Amino acid sequence: MYMNQSLSTQDSRTGFQERFAELLSALGISQNELARQLGSTSAFMSNLARGKSKPSLDLLEKIGRQYNVSMDWLILGKGEMREAPEIDGEFLQTIALRMELARLIAIGDAEANELSNELLGKNLRIEPSIQSKNRYQLLHKLSSKVNECQFSCELYRKYLPSSDHDERNRRVLIQAIEHQQAKLEDPLTALLFYSEPSDHQK
């Protein structure tokens, strides 16, 4: 299983021997285990580690596919061992909205349950003019999740390449706190994100 690590840019002159050792360290496995997983021999892996043998292109491609390793890094020593995976922000938003809807259903929100049934039955009311107050308030609650997902994607892309996980988590927390505090600084923004409907509005 690949450890969630990202390595610094390598000089193109760095030999495969050094990169091979770095790969084993990142994967957290032994030469023997790598040989087993790749269908090779321990002796050949030992020769690779000592620089006595050169890997075939087929083997390099297999390593690249199986462990999501950049071929540019593996062959030439250029770039990072792993490219930061792309994140589909729109799909993440779709998931977050439905997770929030499910949470509201779980705590007994009747309007959320009705909206869920409409979504599953593909009979969704989309005309704003015919939306009830309850439906409008529900959509207002869900709308905050859209912005949160967009911000989460930004943080993901920004800090994923960091190899220092503790520092990465610290920076994410700082950014998240600053993000929430910024919303409180503008009274209208705070009203939109944090106000709950009064009893006579429900």
Secondary structure, 3 states (H helix, E strand, C coil): CCCCCCCCCCCCCCCHHHHHHHHHHHHCCCHHHHHHHHCCCHHHHHHHHHCCCCCCHHHHHHHHHHHCCCHHHHHHCCCCCCCCCCCCHHHHHHHHHHHHHHHHHHCCCHHHHHHHHHHHHCCCCCCHHHCCHHHHHHHHHHHHHHHHHHHHHHHHHHHCCCCCHHHHHHHHHHHHHHHHHHHHHCHHHHHHHHCCCCCCCC
